Amino acid sequence: MIKIDNIRPGNTVRVWQKIKEGGKTRLQAFNGLVIAHKHGSEPGATFTVRKVIEGIGVERIFPLFSPNIEKVDLVKRAKARRAKLYYVREKAAREISHKMKQLKKPDAQVAKLADALP
């Protein structure tokens, strides 16, 4: 049984999901930030977990009462002032674009210096 108290926006969780490969079943973990929890504790309730892998944001939506979810571990507890943390998507994209701009600036300076040489 999953503790619903652990699944709150702002918390970092590790979701253990059952994966069937051939005739075998294994567990796969998905670590990330809970950005949304929808529909309370009714049978159709879901929660969205987001993590960044190699600079690319990955979000997965898990049904709360799915038989494929083995357990949900609480990695880190945090207090969020919003019920839905969708603004984290844009924040992450903005940080990545700032890093890209920082990478581009030195190349432009090197090109100018190369043009100035005889």
Secondary structure per residue as TSV (DSSP state, phi and psi in degrees):
chain	resnum	aa	ss	phi	psi
A	1	M	-	360.0	139.8
A	2	I	-	-91.4	135.1
A	3	K	-	-80.8	116.3
A	4	I	G	-70.0	-25.2
A	5	D	G	-63.2	-30.3
A	6	N	G	-73.2	-22.0
A	7	I	-	-97.7	84.9
A	8	R	-	-128.9	146.9
A	9	P	T	-57.2	133.9
A	10	G	T	102.8	-24.9
A	11	N	-	-76.1	147.1
A	12	T	E	-99.9	127.3
A	13	V	E	-128.3	161.1
A	14	R	E	-119.8	115.1
A	15	V	E	-99.7	121.9
A	16	W	E	-97.0	117.2
A	17	Q	E	-116.9	140.6
A	18	K	E	-79.7	130.3
A	19	I	E	-121.0	128.6
A	20	K	E	-98.3	123.3
A	21	E	E	-126.7	111.3
A	22	G	T	65.3	-122.1
A	23	G	T	-100.4	-1.0
A	24	K	E	-103.2	153.5
A	25	T	E	-119.7	132.0
A	26	R	E	-131.0	167.2
A	27	L	E	-103.8	136.7
A	28	Q	E	-125.3	133.6
A	29	A	E	-96.2	145.1
A	30	F	E	-131.5	107.6
A	31	N	E	-92.3	141.4
A	32	G	E	175.5	179.8
A	33	L	E	-91.3	130.6
A	34	V	E	-76.6	117.8
A	35	I	E	-105.2	-14.1
A	36	A	E	-158.0	148.0
A	37	H	E	-137.2	117.1
A	38	K	E	-116.9	148.3
A	39	H	S	68.7	28.0
A	40	G	T	56.3	-123.2
A	41	S	T	-120.0	22.5
A	42	E	S	-75.9	168.4
A	43	P	T	-60.3	-26.6
A	44	G	T	-94.8	16.5
A	45	A	-	-67.4	143.5
A	46	T	E	-135.2	160.9
A	47	F	E	-139.4	145.8
A	48	T	E	-109.0	129.8
A	49	V	E	-118.9	134.6
A	50	R	E	-124.5	138.5
A	51	K	E	-145.2	161.7
A	52	V	E	-110.6	124.4
A	53	I	E	-117.9	114.2
A	54	E	T	52.1	42.9
A	55	G	T	83.5	1.7
A	56	I	E	-115.4	128.2
A	57	G	E	-77.8	131.7
A	58	V	E	-123.1	127.7
A	59	E	E	-121.0	138.8
A	60	R	E	-128.4	139.1
A	61	I	E	-105.9	120.2
A	62	F	E	-109.4	133.4
A	63	P	E	-69.5	137.3
A	64	L	T	-66.1	-39.5
A	65	F	T	-109.3	36.6
A	66	S	-	-77.9	137.5
A	67	P	T	-70.1	-15.0
A	68	N	T	-79.8	-12.9
A	69	I	E	-92.3	116.0
A	70	E	E	-74.4	-51.6
A	71	K	E	-162.1	164.0
A	72	V	E	-127.1	116.2
A	73	D	E	-96.4	139.8
A	74	L	E	-87.5	118.1
A	75	V	E	-91.0	-46.9
A	76	K	E	-148.0	135.5
A	77	R	-	-99.7	137.2
A	78	A	-	-144.1	154.6
A	79	K	-	-100.7	125.8
A	80	A	-	-110.7	145.7
A	81	R	S	-93.0	2.4
A	82	R	S	-128.1	156.7
A	83	A	S	-83.5	-29.7
A	84	K	-	-124.4	126.2
A	85	L	-	-103.7	47.3
A	86	Y	T	-68.3	-20.9
A	87	Y	H	-67.2	-15.4
A	88	V	H	-64.4	-30.3
A	89	R	H	-59.9	-49.6
A	90	E	H	-70.3	-35.7
A	91	K	H	-61.6	-44.3
A	92	A	H	-65.7	-41.7
A	93	A	H	-64.0	-37.8
A	94	R	H	-65.0	-43.0
A	95	E	H	-63.5	-39.1
A	96	I	H	-66.6	-41.0
A	97	S	H	-66.8	-34.4
A	98	H	H	-64.4	-40.4
A	99	K	H	-64.6	-39.0
A	100	M	H	-65.3	-39.5
A	101	K	H	-63.1	-39.6
A	102	Q	H	-65.0	-34.4
A	103	L	H	-71.5	-32.9
A	104	K	H	-75.5	-32.2
A	105	K	H	-59.6	-48.2
A	106	P	H	-61.7	-35.7
A	107	D	H	-63.5	-38.6
A	108	A	H	-65.6	-39.2
A	109	Q	H	-66.8	-39.9
A	110	V	H	-64.9	-38.1
A	111	A	H	-64.0	-41.4
A	112	K	H	-64.3	-41.2
A	113	L	H	-66.5	-37.1
A	114	A	H	-66.9	-35.7
A	115	D	H	-70.8	-30.2
A	116	A	H	-75.9	-22.7
A	117	L	-	-71.7	145.1
A	118	P	-	-74.3	360.0
